[in-house]
Amino acid sequence: MPRQQLLKQFRNFHDASTSILNMMSQFIDVNTLFIAKNDQNTNQIVKVLNHDEQLLEEGEELPYEKTFFASWRSIIRIHL
């Protein structure tokens, strides 16, 4: 099958992000997957997929320093 036929095209971010999160959830056994944007002050949840329990909502904003990402970034910085 030609490579071009293997690639799915999306019309917008919503369709692409929904497809990506659904695909990832087939391989990663977690309750919640999400896409967020951050400015290192705030994490804004752009797209979320909750399974059994609703842990996040789209549009929710969380302080960056209180998120897993801030902690992970600090760990990486310490070990580099």
Secondary structure, DSSP 4 states (H G I P E B T S, - for coil): --HHHHSPP-SSHHHHHHHHHHHHHHHS--SEEEEEEE-SSEEEEEEEEESSS----TT-EEEGGGSHHHHHHHHHHHH-
